[in-house]
Amino acid sequence: MPQAARAPAAPPSILLRVQVGSIAVLTLNRPAARNSLSEGLIAELHGALKQIHDDTSVRGVVIAANGPAFSAGHDMKELTARRSDADRGRAYFAQIMNACSAMMQAVVHLPKPVVAAVQGVATAAGCQLVASCDLAVASEAASFATPGVDIGLFCSTPMVALSRNVPRKQAMEMLLTGEPVPAATAQSIGLINRVVAAGTEREAAIALAQKVALKSAYTVKLGKEAFYRQAEMSLADAYRFAAEVMTENMMARDAEEGIGAFIEKREPKWQDK
């Protein structure tokens, strides 16, 4: 009896998502392309962040990657293919850069902690993604670079996130030389939080996210938003704004509960409001 023709296997998803307790783990899954941030992967990441934004079952996010590289940045083959457009690719380049910038900002604006788990090299927009996360854990085998200058394409968009993480001189050295920075140096300049043994970075990142997930989700949301807003203000404006946030926070149910629990020497019971 003739067998029915089998449908072709669906290609593997370029972004994987699993939930470990209250932590959503998003895994870049283009290992053969060194997890370069293609148009599709940028859209998938942004879409996942939008879904997670109001999902109360998720209290933290880990961004990880499969394969030897965390992310090699933008997909240069994809970009170069548009050189044949009538405008030599200008409109497409603008579209991709704006889409990537919007995705990076979605990481910052997510009302939950986002932790990068870096197992290998993170270059250009891949380094930008690490810098855009609130926290980062890296394997001792990981390295970081903004090497666009080597191919005549200065890492201007990665520069935005990088320069908001590390001191100016260190950021400029990375941007002007393109040389890779090992994990230990990345930690010393403030690009990442922790360096762990190779192969343990994902578990360490999940554990760090879970530690934050034990706090009041309302307080974390308020505090994360305030952190990034005040960082762009003058000293006087930052203090004025922070005083307003503290006042609002004091009126919250979880602050009343948390302070009461502290005074009464008991564990607080959060209601996330």
C-alpha angles and dihedrals in degrees: 000000000000115000120235113252112260118238112245113264114261113250114255116268113262090217121040124199128194130162121228104191104303094342121097111211113204113193124196104226110189097101094155088057092043088251091288112183101252122181088262096049092048089052093046092051093047091048092051091050090051090052092048094047096084099020104118091194088069116073098166143011133221120196111203137158141221123231133026096307129059091206134325093206126243120009100254094189090055092048095044091052088069094060086094092063116111090254092044089251099301096132092045093047090052090048093052095045092049092046091050092047090051091051092050090050090050087061090053094044095047106114091224132068116272118203124191117218105201116193100166143357119343111191136174108332087007089060087045090056091053091048091049092057118091093233135012135201118190138190115243084244093058124105136186133214145160097207100161090114088068091064098037094261112109112215094243099154094042085050091067094061095034094053090051091056108040135037117274099251092052092045091050092049091053092046097044100041101032088212118151120253117214120232095257091054091044088056093047092054094045102253092120135021105218142015116211137176114288111270095025098076096096094050090045091051092049090049091051091049090048090053090058091042089066090067126083107286089214092054093046091049092049093045097046092051092047092048094058095040096051092046089069095049135086116260094259094045091046092054092046091051094044091052089055091050092048090051092050090046092052089057092055121106092233093055090051090048094044095049090045091051091049092052092044092045096236137118114274121240108219123211093179094238 
